Amino acid sequence: MLKILGRKTSSNVQKVLWCCGEIGLPFDRQDYGAEFGNTKSPDYLALNPNALVPTIDDDGFVLWESNSCVRYLAMKYGKGKLWPSDMQRAASASRWMDWQLTTATPPVTTLFRAFVRGDKIPPADVEAARVRAEEVWRILDAHLAGNTYVAGNELTVGDIALGNAIHRWYRFPIQHPHYANLQTWYDALCRSPAYKQHVLDSTSGNG
Ligand SMILES: N[C@@H](CCC(=O)N[C@@H](CS)C(=O)NCC(=O)O)C(=O)O
C-alpha cells in the first residue's frame, strides 16, 4: 500500500492526502515532521535529504516534493480524471501547480507566518505580502471567468496544488476584495468531501 510520510497539518502533505482522497486510493500515513521531530533521522534523510514532508513510498518507489508526488499519483492512478488525458489540459493543470509554488504561495506564506504562527515580521513586509496576494488572486480570478476549475470544467492536479493556499488566504484577518470567480471556485472545492477532510478540517497553525 502507498505510504505517505508527513503530518496531516502540513499544507504540502495535505495536497497528497487530498489527491488520494479524490482518486479513492488507500494509503498508510505516518507522522513525520514538526512536533514529531523525526525528519533528521538517518533513515528519513535517506528517503528525503531535505528533511521536509511529505515523502511517499509507492511499492518501493520513493518520491518527495509535494507537487511531484501529486502529479505522479494522478498520472498513475487518476489518469483521465485528476490528470487530464488531453495533453494541453494536463499542461495547463501542471502550469498552475508551478504558479502555486512560484507565485501564489510566497505572499500567502508571509501572511500565514504573521497571522497564524505569530512570527515577528516587519509590518511593511506584511503589507507588501497582503497587496501581492491580492494581485496574485486577481490573476486567478480573471482566469476562472471561463473555467469552473483551473484547467477547465473538471477538478485536476492544478486545483489540488492551490487548494490550501486559497483556504489560508480566505481565513486571514484582512479585507478580501470581492473576486466572484475565485469565490465560486473556492465554494466548489469546499463541496468536495476529500478537500473538507484533508484541508478544511486539518488546518492548524503549523504550516
Ligand atoms: N517544496 C516542498 C516543501 C516541503 C515543506 O516545506 N514542507 C514543510 C511542511 S509544509 C516541512 O517539512 N516543514 C518542516 C517540518 O514539518 O518538520 C514540497 O512541496 O514538498
The ligand as an SDF file (V2000), in Angstrom:
LIG
                    3D

 20 19  0  0  0  0  0  0  0  0999 V2000
    8.6900   22.1580   -1.7890 N   0  0  0  0  0  0  0  0  0  0  0  0
    8.4440   21.1660   -0.7500 C   0  0  0  0  0  0  0  0  0  0  0  0
    8.3080   21.9050    0.5700 C   0  0  0  0  0  0  0  0  0  0  0  0
    8.0960   20.9290    1.7130 C   0  0  0  0  0  0  0  0  0  0  0  0
    7.9480   21.6780    3.0320 C   0  0  0  0  0  0  0  0  0  0  0  0
    8.4170   22.8400    3.1900 O   0  0  0  0  0  0  0  0  0  0  0  0
    7.3270   21.0200    3.9880 N   0  0  0  0  0  0  0  0  0  0  0  0
    7.1350   21.6070    5.2970 C   0  0  0  0  0  0  0  0  0  0  0  0
    5.7120   21.3790    5.7860 C   0  0  0  0  0  0  0  0  0  0  0  0
    4.5140   22.1980    4.7670 S   0  0  0  0  0  0  0  0  0  0  0  0
    8.0600   20.9360    6.2910 C   0  0  0  0  0  0  0  0  0  0  0  0
    8.5320   19.8330    6.0690 O   0  0  0  0  0  0  0  0  0  0  0  0
    8.3400   21.6250    7.4050 N   0  0  0  0  0  0  0  0  0  0  0  0
    9.1780   21.1060    8.4300 C   0  0  0  0  0  0  0  0  0  0  0  0
    8.5320   20.0510    9.2800 C   0  0  0  0  0  0  0  0  0  0  0  0
    7.3110   19.8590    9.2330 O   0  0  0  0  0  0  0  0  0  0  0  0
    9.2870   19.4060   10.0280 O   0  0  0  0  0  0  0  0  0  0  0  0
    7.1840   20.3710   -1.1030 C   0  0  0  0  0  0  0  0  0  0  0  0
    6.3120   20.9300   -1.7740 O   0  0  0  0  0  0  0  0  0  0  0  0
    7.0690   19.1900   -0.7270 O   0  0  0  0  0  0  0  0  0  0  0  0
  1  2  1  0
  2  3  1  0
  2 18  1  0
  3  4  1  0
  4  5  1  0
  5  6  2  0
  5  7  1  0
  7  8  1  0
  8  9  1  0
  8 11  1  0
  9 10  1  0
 11 12  2  0
 11 13  1  0
 13 14  1  0
 14 15  1  0
 15 16  2  0
 15 17  1  0
 18 19  2  0
 18 20  1  0
M  END
$$$$
